[in-house]
Amino acid sequence: MMFPPLLYLQNQSSPIILNVDATQAPMHIIHTDEMIPMHSGDQSLNFAQWIPGNHTPSGDIGALAGLHFYVNGTEIPWRRDLVDMYKFHFIMPSSGSVIEAKFDYLSPSSDAVLDTINWYETALFPNDQDLHRVIMQTNLTLPDGWKEGGTLDIDSQSANTIHFKPQSVSWLYDHPILTGKYLIEHPITDASSDDGEHAIDIVAESPDDLVISPEFATDLHNLVQQERAPFGNVGHYRKYHWLLTLTNGLGAFGVEHHECSDDRINEDTLTSGNGLHGFLAILLPHEFFHSWNGKFRRPIGLVNGGFTKPMEDDGLWVYEGLTEYYGEVMAARSGFWNEQQFMANMFSNYYSVIGPGRTWKPLQDTADFEANGGRGGGRQAAYGSFRRGSDYYAEGSLIWLETDVKIRQLTNGGKSLDDFLKLYAGESQGANGVVAMKPYKADEIYALLNKVTPYDWKGFLESRLNDKNPVPPLGGIENGGYKLTYSDGSQSGGSRRFGANFTTSIGLAVGAGGVISNEWVGSPAYNAGVGATMTIVTVNGQPYSADILRQAIIDNETTPSLIKLTLKQGKYTTEVTINYQGGLHIPAFEKDNSKPDIISNILAPRSDAK
């Protein structure tokens, strides 16, 4: 099934006219004036609820305010649907053919000098039509002195207003605009090159943060070439831009789109000493990889149903898990990371998915449950390791590493997971530079892996998805040249590297002020009566600190005694004793010279990258 999202239908007689006024973006408010052709009678318009890439009903309907409908200049009444809160009903009079919708979007992402315009936050749409064929003529007015970045095609510009070429609703919603006072576009590869046009558009709160160092420029160029190489240098986009926002107020995350990605990270990332080798190193390759895996090839359950249809997230172990793995691999192949940094991130993947939740909640359910919108709290809530969160990212990466290592073992190094990528989303699946979407079911993944090398891939992968194994899948680590060890932490930079995280020993982690932030059900601390959200007041009679608790655990290994804690919960205080003599028991990945060094081969840059 292929969809044609690129639709220049300028000759369409009655497109939707969308006028977006962002001149008050510094005040966190975006104004919409929208003209929508409608037939008379009972009608409705929708605000986007299910946003591709978010996997949940994340449309921020609560930020829509000031809604009014007009026909021929006269306001008409509306009422919200009692079940679908994103739908607005009204009666279209026979005297009119166009309804004018005016409303404001109270933008949480805007700033004094920057914003990201996501069109699905600024428009209503008829949900009874194919949104790949409903055309919008879009005009955007920016504050004085602001610039724009992105891959949406511009028709013309007059003063502060940009007139974009008419496009389908689906296409428009997939092309956000980066805008701000301090914005630069850095070209990476030219449109006439074999790779086509690639660039990074960067907006920041200060011009001093807009720094493209020679190192960063080189790594970006390598990233484009290395990431396209496994697909036979075939990209399913006309051009690609990273839209990078540098600010401390929006968190660090990315959202994928077919021809761009909305990437947000701390303001000093490009100027700090280690910024290029931290989260940015995986953010950019991860979101770029989604252009192939997630936008072009997509699990059938995640095919957009007009932004109103619930998504089925069972395929996220491929959508996000495979992307997480290759984001990490490409960070190394392009030069952002060395092998040590790659393995440190793999250890982080492992460490983030251990815990008692594994004994009841299989990895597949962490994907299936994601459509609930995160309302289960995940690993960030009390007893988070028992609930489990979006583990299909980190554990998915471990599984795909194991798959890659297994292919290399079965073929004596002759083939790899890269060969799967070429079959999955290379030229045999679609032409270079042509934007399309091709859904799949899990059986196609197993079949393509079998084309790479015969094996029971269905059994191999489903056993890891459905098992309730207390130990995360470590086949890729252990067969790739590393091993899991435990120590007091001194061999890996000291036990303080783990801060106040004692989950692998007594079974708890402690946050600011002594508040227990994570508790392992069934651990020595849990069995002693320590509960999540309690506050540790004293350790063996001394005022709590992470160092004092750490030392008590260390001392208890050689001089066994009970670890005594005074705990506070609300206005109540209690004392508990933890019986544990196992030491800090800190895990680490170490080189295993008795095994072939497959991981080093995985991370080696491809020599055929153009």
MOKA-V637456 format. One record per pair of residues at least 24 apart in sequence whose C-alpha atoms are under 7 Angstrom apart, sorted by the first residue. I is the first residue (numbers start at 1). J is the second residue. If there is no record, write none. Layout:
i = (I I)
j = (J J)
//
This chain:
i = (1 1 2 2 2 3 3 4 4 5 5 5 5 5 6 6 6 7 7 8 8 9 10 15 15 15 16 16 16 17 17 17 18 18 18 18 19 19 19 20 20 20 21 21 21 22 22 22 23 23 23 25 25 25 26 26 26 26 28 28 28 28 28 29 29 29 29 30 30 30 30 31 31 31 32 32 32 32 33 33 33 33 34 34 34 35 35 35 35 36 36 36 37 37 37 38 38 38 39 39 40 40 40 41 41 41 42 42 42 43 43 43 43 44 44 44 44 44 45 45 45 45 45 45 45 46 46 46 46 46 46 46 47 47 47 47 47 48 48 48 49 49 49 50 50 50 50 51 52 53 53 55 55 55 55 56 56 56 56 57 61 63 63 64 64 64 64 65 65 65 66 66 67 67 68 68 68 69 69 69 69 70 70 70 71 71 71 71 72 109 113 113 113 114 114 114 114 114 115 115 115 116 116 116 116 117 117 117 118 118 118 119 119 119 120 127 131 131 131 131 132 132 132 133 134 134 135 135 135 135 136 136 136 136 137 137 137 137 138 138 138 139 139 145 146 146 146 147 147 147 147 148 148 148 148 149 149 149 149 150 150 150 150 150 151 151 151 151 174 174 175 178 179 182 182 188 188 196 197 197 198 198 198 199 199 199 200 200 200 201 201 201 201 202 202 202 203 203 203 204 204 204 204 205 205 209 209 209 209 211 211 219 219 219 222 223 223 225 225 226 226 226 226 226 226 227 229 229 230 230 230 230 231 231 231 231 232 232 232 234 234 234 235 235 236 236 236 236 236 236 236 237 237 237 238 238 254 254 255 256 256 257 257 258 258 259 261 276 277 277 281 281 282 282 282 285 285 285 286 286 286 286 289 289 290 292 293 293 294 295 296 296 296 297 297 297 297 297 298 298 298 299 299 299 300 300 300 311 312 313 313 313 313 314 314 314 316 316 317 317 317 320 320 321 321 321 321 321 322 322 322 324 324 325 325 325 329 332 333 333 333 334 347 349 349 350 350 353 353 354 354 355 355 355 356 356 356 356 356 357 357 357 357 358 358 358 359 359 359 360 361 362 362 362 362 363 363 363 363 364 364 366 366 366 367 382 382 382 382 383 383 383 383 384 385 385 386 386 398 398 398 399 401 402 402 405 405 405 407 419 420 420 420 423 424 479 480 480 480 480 481 481 481 481 481 481 481 481 482 482 482 482 483 483 483 483 484 484 484 484 485 485 485 485 486 486 486 486 487 487 487 488 488 488 488 489 500 504 504 505 505 505 505 506 514 524 524 524 525 528 528 528 529 534 534 534 535 535 535 536 536 536 536 537 537 537 538 538 539 539 539 540 540 553 553 554 554 556 557 557 557)
j = (438 439 436 437 438 436 437 132 436 132 168 170 171 436 167 168 171 167 168 166 167 166 166 135 136 137 135 136 137 136 137 138 136 137 138 139 138 139 140 139 140 141 140 141 142 141 142 143 141 142 143 110 111 115 110 111 112 113 106 107 108 110 111 104 105 106 107 104 105 106 107 103 104 105 102 103 104 122 100 101 102 103 100 101 102 98 99 100 101 98 99 100 97 98 99 97 98 99 92 97 92 93 94 91 92 93 90 91 92 89 90 91 92 87 88 89 90 126 87 88 89 124 125 126 127 86 87 88 124 125 126 127 86 87 123 124 125 120 307 308 86 307 308 307 308 309 310 307 304 255 256 311 313 370 371 370 371 372 373 373 86 105 106 103 104 105 106 103 104 105 103 104 102 103 101 102 103 99 100 101 102 99 100 101 96 98 99 100 96 250 180 181 205 179 180 181 203 205 178 179 180 176 177 178 179 176 177 178 173 176 177 172 173 176 173 306 168 169 170 306 168 169 170 168 168 169 166 167 168 169 166 167 168 169 164 165 166 167 163 164 166 163 164 181 179 180 181 179 180 181 183 177 178 179 180 177 178 179 201 176 177 178 241 243 175 241 259 260 257 258 257 243 203 206 207 220 221 239 239 240 239 240 241 240 241 242 241 242 243 241 242 243 244 243 244 245 244 245 246 245 246 247 267 246 247 267 268 270 271 270 271 334 335 336 334 330 334 609 610 330 333 334 605 606 609 330 608 609 418 419 421 422 421 422 425 426 422 426 427 426 427 432 432 433 292 296 432 433 434 435 436 433 434 435 433 434 283 287 287 287 290 291 295 291 295 291 287 336 336 337 331 336 327 328 331 327 330 331 323 324 326 327 323 327 323 425 319 323 319 437 436 437 438 425 437 438 439 440 438 439 440 439 440 441 439 440 441 371 371 367 368 370 371 364 367 368 367 392 367 392 396 392 393 392 393 394 396 397 396 397 400 393 397 397 400 401 603 603 603 604 605 605 589 394 395 395 472 391 395 471 472 385 386 520 385 386 470 520 521 385 386 387 388 468 469 470 468 469 470 468 468 465 466 467 468 391 392 465 466 465 466 390 391 392 392 517 518 532 533 518 519 520 532 518 518 520 520 521 473 474 476 473 476 475 476 476 480 598 453 452 448 449 452 448 448 595 596 597 598 599 591 592 593 595 596 597 598 599 589 590 591 592 589 590 591 592 587 588 589 590 587 588 589 590 585 586 587 588 585 586 587 583 584 585 586 586 546 585 586 582 583 584 585 580 544 578 579 580 578 576 577 578 576 567 568 569 567 568 569 565 566 567 568 566 567 568 565 566 564 565 566 564 565 583 584 583 584 581 581 582 583)
//
